[in-house]
Structures are given as C-alpha cells and as structure tokens.
C-alpha cells in the first residue's frame, strides 16, 4: 500500500503546498491560483476567490502527491529487460515530455524578471534550453530507433546484433554524459539549488523542479547505462 508523504488541508498555505510538492505549481497555474506573490493564504481562501470547490482542488493535489509517492517506491532494476524499457518510456520519457515544456515558462519568466539583478539566472535559462533540446531529441531517438533494436536483440541475442548495437549504446552514453555535465553546472551555479533568502515563489519553484529534474535524469541514466545497456552487453 502506498503511503502519501504529506497530507494537505484546506488551511495549508498555497506557497507551502508548492514548496513541498513543486509539481502542484502546474495545477495552480492551470487554475489561475497565484502561488508566487499571492501564495501566502490558505488553499481554501485561494480556491474560493477563484470560485473553485476546495475539496476538488485538494483531491487533485492529493493525486499529484500520491503519484510522486508511488514513483519513489518502485524498484525498476529488478525488471526484465523489456519491462525495464517500458518502465523507462512510461515514466522517465513521458515525464520529460510533460515536465520540460511545463517548466519552460517559469524559467523564462524568472530570467526575464530577475536576470538583470542575478545574472546567473540567464545562464540557468541557457542550460535549461540546451537540456530541453538534448533530452527530448535523445528520448525520441531511443523510442523510435534504439529501444526497438534492443527489444529485438533481447528476443534473439547474437554476436552480430550485439556488434550492431555497440555504436548506438556508445552514442547514447556520450549523450548521457553531456546531459550530466549540464546538470552539474546547474547545481554549481545555483548553489545546490538553494534559493536566496529573498527569492520569490517562482524562483523557489524553478530551483525545486530543476533539482527534481536532476534526480530523475540521473536515475534515468543509471537505469540505462548501468542496468539496461550492461545487460545487453552481457546477453551473448
């Protein structure tokens, strides 16, 4: 049974919900609930001001929280190769296609509004744009080309197919290394994703979600490099 890490009530401040569960920022953006400058109010008050049903809003927040808790409980390294490929696609690839476009307007706004006073935020935007392009192209290539080859290979391993796969796996590992270097620079220039004391809600949300992106990407890379690709190399 999944345990929800945090239960929010109608008295919990909007800003606190986003701080503890950054993905709720997308929900509030959709509902036009201000979690930045106007986030210091109970979710009940914020919902009522928008003419929304508080119980329904809390239910959607709980769904996001439950989904995050379920993700933490999975043990994907024990999956069979084809199951692991499906897991990577359904979780990490789908999540990147959802999260990278969703986070883009926040990163853009932060750089536009605060980049003049905090120039490192301009570099944050540059790195994020590079990551977005590279990761989306990378996952598209895996889904369309490399993963079908891997699935066929695991069905019928042979020395010839292993040799044919080698350059693909090497290229993917090089791309993983490039993404890792960009994420390392992000962590460095944001002082480990710790917001300044006077940071606004958008600033805090961006750093929280960039740190979550780093965590997801490193888990994603680990499963491919150290589990899936290693199994492919040892299959013959």
N, C-alpha and C positions, 0 to 999 in steps of 0.2 A: 504494500500500500504506500502511495506517495505521500510524503509529509510536506505541507506547504510551509516554507521557511518563515513567512511573515504574513499575518492577517491584519488587514487594514480595516478601520471602522469609519463610520460617517464623520467622526470627529478628527480623523487624521488629516493633517495639512496636505494640500496638493504638493507643495515643494518637497515634503518628506517622502511622499509616495514615489516621486520621480527620483529622488536621491537614492532610495533603497531598491527601486526597481526601474532602472532607466528606460526600459522599453515602453513603459506606460506613457512616456513623453509623446510617442506617436499617437496613442489613443487620445490624449488631451488635445493634441494638435488637430486631430480629426473632429473632436467635439467642440473645438474653439474654447477650450478652458485654458486660461493663462497660467502656466506653471512657472513662468520666469519672474517678471516684475509683480504679478498679482498672485503668486503661489502661496503666500502666507495666509491661508484661510482654510477652514475645514472643507473636505470634499463635498459635504452636504450643502454648504453655502454656495460653493462654486457651481455645483450641479443645478441648484435651484435658480441661481442667477441666469443660467443658460436655458431654463425651462426643461431640465432633464430629470429623469427619475433616478434618485440617488442609489436605490437598490440595484437598478440595472447597470449603472456605472460601476458600482462596487463588484458586481458579478463579472464584468468584463476585465476589471483589474485582477480579480482572483484567477480568472482563466489564464491571464498572462503569467501570473505568479506560479500557477500550477505547471504550466508548460516549462518554465525555467527550472523548476524543481525536478521534473521528470528528466530533463536533459542531464542534470547533474548525477542522476542515479544510474545511467546507462553504463555498461561495461562492453564497449564495442570491440575491444581487442580479442575477445573470445569468439567472435562471429566467424562463420565460414567465409571464404573469400568473396563469393557472390553476394552474400548477405552484408558483408562489410562494404562492398561497393555501393549497394543500395542504401545503406546507412549513411555513407558519406554524401551521396547525392541528395537524399531526402532531408538530411539535417544540415550539413555544412554548405553544400552548394545552394540549396533552396534558401538558407538563411542569408548567404551573401547576396543573392539576387534581391532579397527583401530589404536587408539592412543597409547596404551601400547606397541605393537610391534614397532610402528614407532618411539617412543621416546627412546626405548632401546639403539640403537647405539649411540645416543647423550650422554646419561647418562654414558654409558660405556667409551666413549672417554674422557669425562670430568674427570671421576675418574682416568683413566689411565694417562692422561697428567698432571693434576693439583692436584691429590690426595696427592702426596708427599709433596707439599707446603701447601695444605689446606686439612688436614685430614678429616674434616667434610664431604668432598665430597665422601669419601669412605663409610661413614655411609649413605649418601644420596643414593648411589648406592644399599646398602644393603636394605634400607627401600623400595626403588622403586621395587627391585626384589621381596620382600615379598608382596607388594601391587599388583604387576602384577599377581603373582601366586594366591593370595587370591581372587582378584576381578574377574579374568577370571573363576576360579572354581565356585565362587559364582553365577555369571551370568549364567553359564552353568546349574547349579542345578536349578535355578529359571526357566529358559526357558524349561528345559526338564521335571521337576517334579512339582515344586510348583505352577507356573502360570497356568498350565492345571488344577490342583486341585482347584485353586481359581476361574477360569472361570466356572468350573462345579458347584462350590458352589454358585456363584452368579446367575447361572441359576435356581438353586433349593436349596435355603438355608434351612438348618435343623440343629437341635441341634446336631445330630450325626456327620454330616460333619463338623460343627463348632468345635466340640471336636477333630476330627481327624486332623484338620488344626493347632490347637494350638501349638503342638511341632515344626512344620515346621516354623511357624511365629516367635516363640521364638528363634529358632536356627538362622534364618536369621537376627533377630535383634541383637543377640550376635555377629554375623559376621560383621554387620554394625558397632557395637561399636569398634571392633578390628581394622577395617579399619580406623575409625575416630581417634583412638589413634595414629596410624602410621602417619596419615596426620598431626595431631597436633605436633608430634615430628619433622616432616619435616619442618613445619612452624617455629618451635622454633630454630632448628639448622641452618636454612638459614636466620635467622633474618628477618622473614616475607617475604621471597622470594626476598629480596633486594640484587642485585649483588654488589660485591665490585667495587670500582671506576675503578680499572684496569682490570675488568673482560672482557674476550674475548667474541666474538659473540656467541659461543657455550654455554658458561656459562650463558649468559643472556637468550638465548633461552630455556635452560633447566629449569631455575627458572621460566620464564614466563609460560611455559607449565605445570610445576608442580603446579603452582598456579591455572591455569585453570582446571587441573585435580582435585584439591581440591574443587574448586567451583562446578564443575559438579557432583562430588561424593557426596557432602553434599546436593545438590539439589535432586539427585537420591535417597539418603537415606531418605530425608524428604518426598518425594512423596510416598515411600513405607511404612515407619514407621507411618507417621502422617496422611496419606490420605488413601492409599490402604488397609493397614492392619487394621486401625481403622474402616474403612467401613465394612471390613469382620467381625470384632468382633461385630459390631452393626447390622448386617444384620438379625439376628434371634431375 
